[in-house]
Amino acid sequence: MLFSEVNRLKKVEVVKGELCLEFVNSCDKKQIKHFTLTKPFRRVFDLYNTRLSHQNLGKKIGRNLRIAQYKPNIVRIVIPNEKPYSCTPYKPLFSRTEYNIPLPKHSSVLPAKRYKKPKINIRVTDAKKRKTKQKVQKVKKTHKVKRVKKTKATSRYIAHSHKHDLIVIDAGHGGHDTGAIGGGKREKDLVLSIAKKVAKELKKRGYPVYLTRKSNRFLKLSQRTHIADRKGSVAFISIHANAVPKKYRHKVQGVETFFLQKTRDAKSQRIAARENAAVLKGAGSRLSKQVIIDSVLNGPKIVQSNKLAIDVQRRIMTNLRSQYRGVKDGGVRHAPFYVLVGASRPSILVEVGYISHPKERKRLFTSRYQNLIAKGIAEGVSNYLNNRKKEIDF
């Protein structure tokens, strides 16, 4: 879209805690500026070269959120909140006309309906006091039983709605393969701890989980995806930690999520080479290894792996930034990781941070930081699978 061309905002709605904007023409992120105001805290988005399709657009979204034609060619969106919150707006991968803005968790936008306890008004006379009291107790008991039954049914539904969606979680390295080492801390110990926490989070959401390793043991890379295929999983997530040479250790940090594909990006190639080191020892010729990769690069699972990676990366960053400052978003990348080769299901590799970076390493080895990463991975997997079911009309 040319800079002089005026776009129109035609639709605004809240979906899964995000404000979704839809434009008539292609959305240019460079023409959307956002900043914050304080006392009280407000996050402001100015959409340049944009006009509202009609004046009532967005007025029914919520009590406090405001959308208006601020200037003739500028639409302004104001999102108030009691305190600052992490917000990383983005354009959905396969849509040119949409732009999503994450809302604060406790936003007043579209408030949930509160359950009102039914009132029981019964006038009691002295003559019928005992009889009436028994009726009141009976009515209360009936309401209590109904609530308990509803709760049990709901829990049972949650527990069994994903009973066929097995997730395989792979803690990288193990045994003699320590992975990256920084400040005396080992990658293999870190990723095993996070993998167990991810399994716990997914089980809370009703997903069956299988860990490729539950202890300090070594598995060949080919064995890991073979487990995912043999178990019939719907997704494979391999967890790793990153590292760089000593001279870069104070500069490079952040969370990155990868899916299998060729790349010319030097950084992605370097990371893949380090993680592939274990499998390259004693492997076949370079040509035969390339044939293996080529056989899966153009498969339908690449697109789904990309979607899974986007959902997981987004939720990890949202969780970490809600409690920590300066967490760098390394984004979603593609690289030829051998641990992902051969998987016939959506597969990703999460680099949870740089063990070589002193500040990030200190955070990575705390339960609080690990819990936020695990929660983000679980939420990302759940979001992906729910969206996937909608796509195929489940």
TATA-V504116 format. One record per residue. N is the residue number from 0. PHI is phi in whole degrees, 0 to 359 (none if undefined). OMEGA is omega in whole degrees, 0 to 359 (999 if undefined). D_LAST is the distance of its C-alpha to the last C-alpha in Angstrom with 1 decimal. Layout:
# TATA-V504116
((N,PHI,OMEGA,D_LAST) (N,PHI,OMEGA,D_LAST))
This chain:
# TATA-V504116
((0,none,178,36.6) (1,292,183,40.4) (2,298,183,41.7) (3,280,183,43.5) (4,285,181,40.6) (5,269,178,39.2) (6,265,177,35.4) (7,234,175,33.7) (8,271,188,31.2) (9,257,184,29.1) (10,210,177,26.3) (11,224,178,26.0) (12,207,178,23.3) (13,256,180,22.3) (14,229,177,18.9) (15,50,175,18.5) (16,75,179,22.2) (17,231,175,23.0) (18,274,185,25.0) (19,258,179,23.3) (20,255,178,26.0) (21,235,183,25.5) (22,255,177,28.6) (23,288,180,29.8) (24,254,180,31.1) (25,301,182,30.3) (26,272,179,30.6) (27,255,182,33.5) (28,299,181,33.3) (29,294,181,37.1) (30,263,176,37.6) (31,243,180,35.8) (32,250,178,38.2) (33,228,182,37.4) (34,207,181,39.9) (35,239,173,40.6) (36,238,182,43.1) (37,240,177,44.5) (38,54,357,46.2) (39,276,182,43.6) (40,289,175,40.9) (41,216,173,39.0) (42,255,187,36.8) (43,245,177,37.6) (44,239,175,35.9) (45,253,180,38.0) (46,260,183,36.4) (47,284,181,39.3) (48,53,183,39.8) (49,225,175,37.1) (50,231,176,37.4) (51,286,178,35.2) (52,294,174,33.9) (53,206,188,35.3) (54,293,181,37.1) (55,272,183,34.6) (56,299,176,31.8) (57,85,184,30.4) (58,289,180,32.8) (59,264,182,30.2) (60,291,182,28.3) (61,189,184,30.5) (62,291,189,34.0) (63,259,182,35.3) (64,294,184,33.4) (65,238,176,35.5) (66,230,183,34.9) (67,207,175,37.9) (68,279,186,39.9) (69,294,175,42.2) (70,222,184,44.4) (71,312,182,44.4) (72,237,178,42.1) (73,228,173,40.6) (74,263,180,37.6) (75,247,176,37.8) (76,243,180,35.0) (77,241,180,36.3) (78,245,180,34.2) (79,277,175,36.5) (80,205,183,36.1) (81,295,181,38.5) (82,215,179,38.7) (83,302,178,37.7) (84,219,181,34.2) (85,287,182,32.6) (86,213,178,31.0) (87,239,180,29.9) (88,294,183,28.7) (89,201,172,26.9) (90,260,176,25.6) (91,306,189,21.9) (92,304,188,22.1) (93,250,179,21.0) (94,228,180,22.4) (95,271,188,26.1) (96,253,183,26.3) (97,245,179,24.5) (98,211,185,26.1) (99,248,179,24.7) (100,237,177,27.1) (101,298,180,26.1) (102,261,176,27.6) (103,298,185,29.6) (104,301,183,27.7) (105,255,181,29.9) (106,289,176,30.0) (107,274,177,31.1) (108,288,182,28.6) (109,46,182,26.5) (110,297,180,27.8) (111,291,178,25.7) (112,289,181,27.0) (113,272,178,29.3) (114,282,178,29.4) (115,259,180,32.8) (116,290,182,34.4) (117,297,178,35.9) (118,274,179,39.6) (119,243,181,41.8) (120,253,180,45.2) (121,232,178,47.6) (122,280,185,51.3) (123,245,174,53.3) (124,258,181,56.9) (125,301,184,59.4) (126,289,185,59.5) (127,247,186,55.8) (128,301,182,55.0) (129,295,182,54.0) (130,297,180,52.0) (131,294,179,50.1) (132,301,178,49.4) (133,296,179,47.8) (134,295,179,45.6) (135,300,179,44.4) (136,298,180,43.7) (137,294,179,41.7) (138,296,179,39.6) (139,298,180,39.0) (140,297,179,38.0) (141,298,179,35.5) (142,298,181,33.8) (143,295,180,33.8) (144,298,180,32.3) (145,298,180,29.5) (146,295,179,28.7) (147,296,180,28.8) (148,297,180,26.5) (149,296,180,24.0) (150,296,179,24.3) (151,296,180,23.9) (152,295,179,20.8) (153,297,179,19.3) (154,298,181,20.4) (155,295,179,19.2) (156,294,180,15.6) (157,299,184,15.9) (158,293,186,17.5) (159,251,183,15.0) (160,292,181,11.6) (161,243,188,12.1) (162,296,179,14.5) (163,260,183,13.1) (164,264,181,13.0) (165,289,177,16.7) (166,248,176,18.4) (167,259,179,21.9) (168,252,183,24.5) (169,246,173,27.6) (170,276,185,30.8) (171,297,175,33.0) (172,62,183,36.5) (173,114,180,38.2) (174,64,181,41.4) (175,290,180,44.1) (176,269,184,41.7) (177,282,187,42.1) (178,76,181,40.3) (179,289,178,41.7) (180,231,178,44.6) (181,212,180,45.7) (182,59,181,48.3) (183,81,180,48.3) (184,264,184,44.6) (185,250,180,42.4) (186,300,185,38.9) (187,300,179,38.0) (188,286,181,38.6) (189,298,186,36.8) (190,290,176,33.5) (191,293,178,33.5) (192,298,180,33.9) (193,292,180,31.1) (194,302,179,28.8) (195,294,178,29.5) (196,290,176,28.8) (197,297,179,25.4) (198,301,179,24.6) (199,297,180,25.7) (200,295,180,23.7) (201,293,178,20.4) (202,296,176,21.3) (203,301,182,21.9) (204,270,175,18.3) (205,90,181,17.3) (206,266,170,16.8) (207,287,186,18.9) (208,228,173,21.3) (209,231,177,23.9) (210,265,179,27.0) (211,295,172,28.8) (212,213,179,32.0) (213,250,182,33.0) (214,216,183,36.6) (215,278,178,39.1) (216,231,184,38.5) (217,265,175,38.3) (218,231,174,35.5) (219,293,182,35.7) (220,300,181,33.1) (221,294,180,32.0) (222,292,187,31.4) (223,293,178,28.9) (224,288,177,26.2) (225,298,177,27.1) (226,298,180,26.1) (227,300,179,22.7) (228,289,182,22.2) (229,296,181,23.9) (230,278,180,21.8) (231,70,183,18.5) (232,286,178,17.4) (233,264,179,14.6) (234,200,179,17.2) (235,234,180,21.0) (236,238,178,23.1) (237,258,186,26.9) (238,250,182,29.2) (239,220,172,32.6) (240,233,188,35.5) (241,260,178,37.5) (242,198,176,41.3) (243,227,178,43.9) (244,302,186,47.6) (245,306,185,50.1) (246,291,180,51.3) (247,253,192,47.9) (248,297,179,46.8) (249,272,185,47.5) (250,257,189,45.8) (251,258,179,42.4) (252,205,175,39.6) (253,123,180,36.0) (254,257,180,32.4) (255,224,177,30.7) (256,234,185,27.4) (257,243,167,27.4) (258,230,187,25.3) (259,286,173,26.9) (260,186,176,28.7) (261,295,178,32.3) (262,208,172,34.1) (263,256,181,37.6) (264,290,185,37.4) (265,299,182,40.3) (266,296,180,38.9) (267,297,179,35.6) (268,296,180,37.7) (269,295,180,40.0) (270,296,180,37.3) (271,297,180,35.7) (272,299,180,39.1) (273,293,181,39.9) (274,290,181,36.6) (275,277,188,37.1) (276,307,183,40.7) (277,296,183,40.1) (278,277,182,38.5) (279,289,179,41.0) (280,292,178,43.9) (281,77,181,44.8) (282,281,183,41.9) (283,286,183,42.5) (284,292,179,43.7) (285,299,181,42.3) (286,296,182,41.4) (287,295,179,39.4) (288,293,180,37.4) (289,291,177,36.6) (290,297,179,35.5) (291,298,181,32.9) (292,295,181,31.6) (293,300,183,31.6) (294,292,182,29.5) (295,244,185,26.5) (296,295,184,27.2) (297,259,181,25.7) (298,285,182,22.5) (299,294,182,19.0) (300,287,180,18.6) (301,294,179,21.2) (302,296,180,19.2) (303,293,177,16.4) (304,296,178,19.4) (305,297,179,20.9) (306,296,179,18.0) (307,299,180,17.9) (308,298,180,21.7) (309,297,180,21.7) (310,297,181,19.5) (311,293,180,21.7) (312,301,182,24.9) (313,298,183,24.3) (314,288,177,23.7) (315,299,183,26.6) (316,295,179,28.9) (317,299,181,28.0) (318,292,182,28.7) (319,295,183,31.9) (320,288,177,33.3) (321,290,183,32.9) (322,230,181,35.7) (323,229,177,37.5) (324,266,172,39.3) (325,73,177,39.6) (326,283,184,36.5) (327,275,177,36.1) (328,268,179,32.8) (329,282,176,33.2) (330,80,178,29.9) (331,261,182,27.4) (332,230,174,29.3) (333,239,181,29.0) (334,201,182,31.5) (335,277,176,32.1) (336,279,181,31.6) (337,291,179,32.2) (338,294,179,30.1) (339,264,181,27.0) (340,291,174,28.3) (341,94,179,26.7) (342,284,181,23.4) (343,263,178,20.6) (344,215,179,18.0) (345,306,186,17.9) (346,222,180,21.3) (347,222,175,23.5) (348,234,182,27.0) (349,257,172,27.9) (350,266,190,31.6) (351,287,180,32.0) (352,158,182,35.5) (353,259,179,39.0) (354,291,179,41.0) (355,278,181,44.0) (356,273,187,43.9) (357,306,182,46.1) (358,292,181,44.4) (359,291,178,40.8) (360,300,180,41.8) (361,300,178,43.2) (362,293,184,39.9) (363,301,182,37.8) (364,263,171,39.7) (365,245,181,39.2) (366,298,182,36.6) (367,300,181,35.8) (368,293,179,34.9) (369,297,180,33.0) (370,297,180,30.9) (371,292,177,29.9) (372,296,181,28.9) (373,299,179,26.9) (374,296,179,25.2) (375,297,178,24.4) (376,298,181,22.9) (377,297,179,20.7) (378,295,179,19.5) (379,296,178,19.0) (380,298,181,16.8) (381,297,178,14.7) (382,299,181,14.5) (383,300,183,13.6) (384,294,177,10.7) (385,295,177,9.3) (386,293,180,9.9) (387,297,180,8.6) (388,294,177,4.9) (389,293,181,5.9) (390,297,183,7.8) (391,256,174,5.8) (392,58,174,3.8) (393,283,999,0.0))
